[in-house]
Amino acid sequence: MDERITEHARTLVDWSARVEPGDDVVVSVGAGAHDLAVAVCAELGSRGANVVTTYSSGELDRAYLLAHDGDFTGSDAELALYEAADVVLRLGGPLNTTAMADVPGETQAAHARAHEAAREARLDSRWVSTVHPTRALAQQAGMAFEEYRDFAYEAILRDWESLAEEMARLKDVLDAGSEVRLVTERDAAPNTDLTMSIDGRIAVNSAASVAYDSHNLPSGEVFTAPSDTAGEVFFDVPMTLQGRRVRDVWLSFEGGAVVDFSAGANEGVLEDVLDTDPGARRLGELGIGMNRGIDRFTDNVLFDEKMGDTVHLAVGRAYRSNFPPGHEDEANDSAVHVDMITDVSERSRIEVDGEVVQRNGRFRWEEGFEAA
């Protein structure tokens, strides 16, 4: 076995999930993540954790959803499983990244709504999602498998403690701020000029560990929960949603909600997402990527949204970790959380309370930052 798989498992169990003896751990194993699952279970066993494994597959989900009449109800068994879990580890590793492409969007949305209680129970655990490199992911990224594997481990196996210290500088800026403005200029695409309130929010230093309220490996972003969004934003990074390729998304906000939208491909998928429920037309997240170990887009949001020189916004559910104690119920509620990404490496700036924090992908404390 590649030693990097063992290192990945060790990082996931120790740094990310902080597993302790006696913890009840649910391990969801993707179809192509067998080798990582073996290494993870070995690490969990050596730490005296209790393990239950489940199997996750786009092909299984497709078969079930296409055969169902669409009148979904939540699963009591799934809810009980997650309510009893201390830790949930999701090991992604698809064999087909577009397995859900022919499942109607409204069917996927209805299923998501029915399982919201179980999803919230999972989010109340020390949950962490990661991914094992597969040939399907390499193909989606347009890379040779060996090349993609090297890329993935460069993003995953980082000095997370040092990166956490760097990202803390941005967290401090956002915590002290009241308003964020994102501006980009494009010659052949719509410009972005979007303002968002972050007053009273707590930014998360997403350093790939539950100790930082961070639940992805790899990570490398600072995120918060905006409100009162106004203006327009254009997302120039393509993405796969509901098994279909969506690109060139444009959103217009008034009064905090999406009032108009378009997409250059598969606009119907975007419409299905926005029509899931009322909360799906509001932002749940503003995230700023800071992981410079990710140096290219791969059509995998777990990596792409963490890339340095990017900003992502998610429509739908907000994370309660962005709200002070006693205010968690203010978080935007939705059955979806869909991230969309824009490249800010050129002709772009991020302002906090009128002060430029990042210009053309460089933060004001980094070498190469242009003050004006």
C-alpha positions as CSV (number, residue, x, y, z in Angstrom):
1,M,0.0,0.0,0.0
2,D,1.2,3.5,-0.8
3,E,2.5,5.0,2.4
4,R,0.7,8.2,1.6
5,I,-2.6,6.3,2.2
6,T,-1.6,5.4,5.7
7,E,-0.5,9.0,6.3
8,H,-3.8,10.2,5.0
9,A,-5.7,7.9,7.4
10,R,-3.6,8.9,10.3
11,T,-4.1,12.6,9.6
12,L,-7.9,12.0,9.2
13,V,-8.2,10.1,12.5
14,D,-5.8,12.2,14.7
15,W,-5.6,15.7,13.3
16,S,-9.0,16.0,11.7
17,A,-11.5,14.0,13.7
18,R,-9.6,13.9,17.0
19,V,-10.8,10.3,17.7
20,E,-10.5,9.1,21.3
21,P,-10.7,5.6,22.8
22,G,-14.4,4.5,23.1
23,D,-15.7,6.8,20.4
24,D,-18.5,5.4,18.3
25,V,-17.3,6.1,14.7
26,V,-19.4,5.7,11.5
27,V,-17.2,5.2,8.4
28,S,-19.0,5.8,5.1
29,V,-16.9,4.2,2.4
30,G,-17.1,5.3,-1.2
31,A,-17.1,2.7,-4.0
32,G,-13.5,3.4,-4.9
33,A,-12.1,4.2,-1.4
34,H,-11.5,0.6,-0.2
35,D,-7.7,1.1,0.4
36,L,-8.2,4.3,2.4
37,A,-11.0,2.6,4.4
38,V,-8.7,-0.3,5.3
39,A,-6.0,2.1,6.5
40,V,-8.6,4.2,8.4
41,C,-10.1,1.2,10.2
42,A,-6.6,0.1,11.2
43,E,-6.0,3.5,12.7
44,L,-9.3,3.4,14.5
45,G,-8.7,0.0,15.9
46,S,-5.3,1.0,17.3
47,R,-7.0,3.8,19.1
48,G,-9.7,1.7,20.7
49,A,-12.6,3.3,18.8
50,N,-15.9,1.4,18.0
51,V,-16.5,1.2,14.2
52,V,-19.6,0.8,12.0
53,T,-19.0,0.9,8.3
54,T,-21.5,1.9,5.6
55,Y,-21.2,1.8,1.8
56,S,-21.8,4.9,-0.4
57,S,-22.2,4.7,-4.2
58,G,-23.7,7.0,-6.8
59,E,-24.8,3.9,-8.7
60,L,-26.8,2.7,-5.7
61,D,-28.3,6.1,-5.1
62,R,-29.3,6.3,-8.8
63,A,-31.0,2.9,-8.8
64,Y,-33.0,3.7,-5.7
65,L,-34.1,7.2,-6.7
66,L,-35.1,6.2,-10.2
67,A,-37.2,3.3,-8.9
68,H,-38.9,5.3,-6.1
69,D,-42.3,7.0,-6.6
70,G,-40.8,10.2,-5.2
71,D,-42.8,10.4,-2.0
72,F,-39.8,10.1,0.3
73,T,-39.9,9.9,4.1
74,G,-36.9,10.1,6.4
75,S,-35.2,6.9,7.7
76,D,-35.5,6.3,11.4
77,A,-32.6,3.9,11.2
78,E,-30.3,6.5,9.5
79,L,-31.3,9.1,12.1
80,A,-30.6,6.8,15.0
81,L,-27.2,5.8,13.6
82,Y,-26.1,9.4,13.3
83,E,-27.6,10.5,16.6
84,A,-25.6,7.8,18.4
85,A,-22.3,8.6,16.6
86,D,-19.5,10.6,18.1
87,V,-17.6,10.7,14.8
88,V,-18.7,10.3,11.2
89,L,-15.9,9.9,8.6
90,R,-17.0,10.1,4.9
91,L,-14.5,8.6,2.6
92,G,-15.3,9.7,-0.9
93,G,-14.0,7.8,-3.9
94,P,-16.4,7.7,-6.8
95,L,-16.0,5.2,-9.7
96,N,-18.4,7.3,-11.8
97,T,-18.6,11.1,-11.1
98,T,-21.7,11.5,-13.2
99,A,-23.7,8.5,-11.9
100,M,-26.6,10.7,-11.0
101,A,-26.8,12.6,-14.3
102,D,-30.2,11.2,-15.4
103,V,-31.9,11.5,-12.0
104,P,-34.3,14.4,-12.1
105,G,-33.3,17.4,-10.0
106,E,-36.6,17.6,-8.3
107,T,-36.3,14.0,-7.2
108,Q,-32.8,14.6,-5.7
109,A,-34.2,17.7,-4.0
110,A,-37.2,15.8,-2.5
111,H,-34.9,13.1,-1.2
112,A,-32.6,15.7,0.4
113,R,-35.5,17.4,2.1
114,A,-36.8,14.1,3.5
115,H,-33.4,13.2,5.0
116,E,-32.8,16.6,6.5
117,A,-33.1,15.4,10.1
118,A,-30.5,12.7,9.6
119,R,-28.2,15.1,7.9
120,E,-28.5,17.6,10.8
121,A,-27.7,14.7,13.2
122,R,-24.6,13.9,11.2
123,L,-23.5,17.5,11.3
124,D,-23.9,17.5,15.1
125,S,-21.1,14.9,15.3
126,R,-17.4,15.3,14.8
127,W,-17.8,14.7,11.1
128,V,-15.1,14.9,8.5
129,S,-15.3,14.4,4.7
130,T,-12.3,13.4,2.6
131,V,-11.6,11.8,-0.7
132,H,-9.4,8.9,-1.9
133,P,-7.9,9.5,-5.4
134,T,-9.7,7.4,-8.1
135,R,-9.3,7.1,-11.8
136,A,-12.8,8.6,-12.2
137,L,-11.7,11.7,-10.3
138,A,-8.5,11.9,-12.4
139,Q,-10.5,11.7,-15.6
140,Q,-12.9,14.4,-14.4
141,A,-9.8,16.6,-13.6
142,G,-8.3,15.9,-17.0
143,M,-5.2,14.3,-15.5
144,A,-3.4,11.0,-15.6
145,F,-4.1,8.9,-12.5
146,E,-0.6,9.0,-11.2
147,E,-0.5,12.8,-11.7
148,Y,-3.9,13.2,-10.0
149,R,-2.8,11.1,-7.0
150,D,0.3,13.3,-6.5
151,F,-1.9,16.4,-6.8
152,A,-4.4,15.1,-4.2
153,Y,-1.8,14.2,-1.6
154,E,0.0,17.5,-2.0
155,A,-3.3,19.1,-1.0
156,I,-4.1,16.6,1.8
157,L,-0.8,16.0,3.5
158,R,0.1,19.5,4.5
159,D,1.6,21.2,7.6
160,W,-1.9,22.0,8.9
161,E,-0.7,23.6,12.1
162,S,1.3,26.2,10.2
163,L,-1.5,26.9,7.7
164,A,-3.9,27.4,10.6
165,E,-1.6,30.1,12.0
166,E,-1.6,31.9,8.6
167,M,-5.4,31.6,8.1
168,A,-5.9,33.0,11.6
169,R,-4.9,36.4,10.2
170,L,-7.8,36.4,7.8
171,K,-10.2,35.1,10.5
172,D,-9.3,38.0,12.7
173,V,-10.1,40.5,9.9
174,L,-13.5,38.9,9.2
175,D,-14.4,38.6,12.9
176,A,-13.7,42.4,13.4
177,G,-15.6,43.3,10.1
178,S,-19.2,44.2,9.3
179,E,-19.3,44.1,5.6
180,V,-17.5,42.3,2.8
181,R,-17.4,43.5,-0.8
182,L,-16.3,41.3,-3.6
183,V,-15.3,42.9,-7.0
184,T,-14.0,41.3,-10.2
185,E,-13.7,42.7,-13.7
186,R,-14.0,40.5,-16.8
187,D,-13.7,41.4,-20.4
188,A,-15.7,38.5,-21.9
189,A,-18.0,37.8,-18.9
190,P,-20.2,39.7,-16.4
191,N,-18.5,41.6,-13.7
192,T,-19.0,40.9,-10.0
193,D,-19.9,43.6,-7.5
194,L,-21.4,42.0,-4.4
195,T,-21.8,43.2,-0.8
196,M,-22.6,41.0,2.1
197,S,-23.1,41.7,5.8
198,I,-20.9,39.7,8.2
199,D,-21.9,41.7,11.3
200,G,-22.1,39.5,14.4
201,R,-20.7,36.4,12.7
202,I,-17.8,34.2,13.7
203,A,-15.4,33.2,10.9
204,V,-14.1,29.7,10.9
205,N,-10.4,29.0,10.4
206,S,-10.9,25.8,8.3
207,A,-7.7,24.0,9.1
208,A,-9.0,20.5,8.4
209,S,-9.8,19.7,12.0
210,V,-12.9,19.6,14.2
211,A,-10.8,21.5,16.7
212,Y,-11.2,24.5,14.4
213,D,-14.8,23.8,13.5
214,S,-13.5,22.5,10.2
215,H,-14.8,19.3,8.6
216,N,-13.0,18.8,5.3
217,L,-9.7,17.1,4.5
218,P,-8.2,18.8,2.5
219,S,-9.3,22.1,3.7
220,G,-7.5,25.5,3.7
221,E,-10.2,28.2,3.7
222,V,-11.7,30.8,6.0
223,F,-15.4,31.0,5.8
224,T,-18.3,32.9,7.4
225,A,-22.1,33.2,7.0
226,P,-23.1,36.3,5.1
227,S,-26.5,38.0,5.1
228,D,-28.2,41.0,3.4
229,T,-26.5,40.2,0.2
230,A,-26.9,42.7,-2.7
231,G,-25.5,43.0,-6.1
232,E,-24.3,40.5,-8.8
233,V,-21.8,37.7,-8.9
234,F,-20.4,35.6,-11.7
235,F,-18.8,32.2,-11.1
236,D,-16.3,31.3,-13.8
237,V,-15.2,28.0,-12.5
238,P,-17.2,25.0,-13.9
239,M,-18.7,22.5,-11.5
240,T,-20.6,19.2,-11.5
241,L,-24.0,19.5,-9.8
242,Q,-26.5,16.6,-9.6
243,G,-24.2,14.7,-12.0
244,R,-24.3,17.4,-14.7
245,R,-21.8,20.0,-15.8
246,V,-22.8,23.5,-14.9
247,R,-20.7,26.6,-15.9
248,D,-20.8,30.4,-16.2
249,V,-23.3,30.9,-13.4
250,W,-24.6,34.4,-12.8
251,L,-26.7,35.4,-9.7
252,S,-28.4,38.7,-8.9
253,F,-29.3,39.4,-5.3
254,E,-31.8,41.8,-3.8
255,G,-32.9,41.9,-0.2
256,G,-30.5,39.0,0.6
257,A,-32.1,36.6,-1.9
258,V,-31.5,35.5,-5.5
259,V,-33.9,37.4,-7.7
260,D,-32.4,36.5,-11.1
261,F,-30.0,33.9,-12.4
262,S,-28.5,32.3,-15.5
263,A,-26.0,29.6,-16.5
264,G,-24.1,28.9,-19.7
265,A,-24.8,25.2,-19.4
266,N,-27.4,23.2,-17.6
267,E,-29.3,26.2,-16.3
268,G,-32.1,23.8,-15.3
269,V,-29.9,22.2,-12.7
270,L,-29.2,25.6,-11.1
271,E,-33.0,26.3,-11.1
272,D,-33.7,23.0,-9.4
273,V,-31.2,23.9,-6.7
274,L,-32.6,27.4,-6.1
275,D,-36.2,26.0,-6.0
276,T,-35.4,23.4,-3.4
277,D,-36.8,25.6,-0.6
278,P,-36.9,29.3,0.4
279,G,-33.5,29.1,2.0
280,A,-31.9,27.8,-1.2
281,R,-32.1,31.4,-2.6
282,R,-30.0,32.8,0.2
283,L,-26.3,32.6,0.9
284,G,-25.2,30.2,3.6
285,E,-21.4,30.7,3.1
286,L,-18.7,33.0,2.0
287,G,-15.4,31.1,1.8
288,I,-12.0,32.4,0.8
289,G,-9.5,29.8,-0.4
290,M,-5.9,29.7,1.1
291,N,-4.5,26.2,0.3
292,R,-1.7,26.9,-2.1
293,G,-1.0,23.2,-2.3
294,I,-4.0,23.1,-4.7
295,D,-2.7,24.6,-7.9
296,R,-5.4,23.8,-10.5
297,F,-9.1,23.3,-10.9
298,T,-10.3,19.7,-11.0
299,D,-14.1,19.9,-11.0
300,N,-14.1,18.6,-7.4
301,V,-15.4,21.2,-5.0
302,L,-13.6,19.6,-2.1
303,F,-10.4,20.7,-3.7
304,D,-11.4,23.6,-5.9
305,E,-13.1,25.7,-3.2
306,K,-9.9,25.6,-1.0
307,M,-7.5,26.7,-3.8
308,G,-5.7,30.0,-3.2
309,D,-6.8,32.8,-5.5
310,T,-10.5,31.7,-5.2
311,V,-13.7,32.8,-3.5
312,H,-16.7,30.5,-3.2
313,L,-20.2,31.3,-2.2
314,A,-22.8,28.6,-1.2
315,V,-26.5,29.0,-1.6
316,G,-28.5,27.2,1.1
317,R,-27.8,26.0,4.6
318,A,-25.4,28.0,6.8
319,Y,-23.1,26.4,9.4
320,R,-24.1,27.0,13.0
321,S,-20.4,27.4,13.8
322,N,-20.5,30.8,12.2
323,F,-22.9,32.1,14.9
324,P,-22.2,33.1,18.5
325,P,-23.8,31.0,21.3
326,G,-27.5,31.5,21.5
327,H,-27.8,32.8,18.0
328,E,-27.4,29.5,16.1
329,D,-31.1,29.5,15.1
330,E,-30.3,32.6,12.9
331,A,-28.4,30.4,10.5
332,N,-30.0,30.1,7.0
333,D,-31.9,26.9,6.8
334,S,-32.1,24.8,3.7
335,A,-31.9,21.2,2.6
336,V,-29.1,22.1,0.2
337,H,-25.6,23.7,0.5
338,V,-24.2,24.2,-3.0
339,D,-20.8,25.9,-3.4
340,M,-19.9,27.9,-6.5
341,I,-16.5,29.3,-7.2
342,T,-15.0,32.4,-8.8
343,D,-11.3,33.0,-9.7
344,V,-10.0,36.1,-8.0
345,S,-6.4,35.9,-9.3
346,E,-6.7,38.8,-11.6
347,R,-8.5,42.2,-11.7
348,S,-10.2,41.4,-8.4
349,R,-10.3,42.6,-4.8
350,I,-11.9,41.7,-1.5
351,E,-12.8,44.6,0.8
352,V,-13.7,44.4,4.5
353,D,-15.4,47.6,5.7
354,G,-13.9,49.5,2.7
355,E,-10.3,48.3,3.2
356,V,-8.7,46.0,0.6
357,V,-7.7,42.8,2.3
358,Q,-6.9,40.9,-0.9
359,R,-6.1,42.1,-4.4
360,N,-5.5,39.8,-7.4
361,G,-5.3,36.8,-5.1
362,R,-2.6,38.2,-2.8
363,F,-3.5,39.1,0.8
364,R,-2.2,42.4,2.2
365,W,0.3,40.5,4.4
366,E,1.7,38.5,1.5
367,E,4.7,39.4,-0.7
368,G,3.4,40.8,-4.0
369,F,0.3,42.5,-2.6
370,E,-0.5,45.7,-4.5
371,A,-1.9,48.4,-2.2
372,A,-3.6,50.2,-5.0
